[in-house]
């Protein structure tokens, strides 16, 4: 995992953590409704699958 991402994860409050967890669930729900895999969404967004999975 990127050291930058890890740095910010360590600084997150509970509120931030809850927000990003809910955001990740929403993205997963919408992605699945479109019958897309994480890999397909990552490719569409122009990011790596590993980066996509970290959210």
JOCORVEN-V378565 format. One record per residue. N is the residue number from 1. RES is the residue in one letter. SS is DSSP state (H for helix, E for strand, L for the rest). PHI is phi as a letter, one per 20 degrees, with the letter a starting at -180 (* if undefined). OMEGA is omega in whole degrees, -180 to 180 (* if undefined). Layout:
{{N/RES/SS/PHI/OMEGA} {N/RES/SS/PHI/OMEGA}}
This chain:
{{1/X/L/*/-180} {2/X/L/g/178} {3/X/H/f/178} {4/X/H/f/179} {5/X/H/f/180} {6/X/H/f/178} {7/X/H/g/-178} {8/X/H/f/176} {9/X/H/f/-180} {10/X/H/f/-178} {11/X/H/e/-177} {12/X/L/f/173} {13/X/L/e/176} {14/X/H/f/179} {15/X/H/f/178} {16/X/H/f/-179} {17/X/H/g/179} {18/X/H/f/179} {19/X/H/f/-177} {20/X/H/f/175} {21/X/H/f/178} {22/X/H/f/178} {23/X/H/f/179} {24/X/H/f/178} {25/X/H/f/180} {26/X/H/f/177} {27/X/H/f/-180} {28/X/H/f/180} {29/X/H/f/180} {30/X/H/f/179} {31/X/H/f/-179} {32/X/H/f/177} {33/X/H/f/178} {34/X/L/e/-179} {35/X/L/l/179} {36/X/L/d/172} {37/X/L/e/175} {38/X/H/f/179} {39/X/H/f/179} {40/X/H/f/179} {41/X/H/f/178} {42/X/H/f/179} {43/X/H/f/179} {44/X/H/f/-179} {45/X/H/e/180} {46/X/L/m/178} {47/X/L/c/179} {48/X/L/f/178} {49/X/H/f/179} {50/X/H/f/178} {51/X/H/f/-180} {52/X/H/f/-177} {53/X/H/f/-179} {54/X/L/f/178} {55/X/L/d/*}}
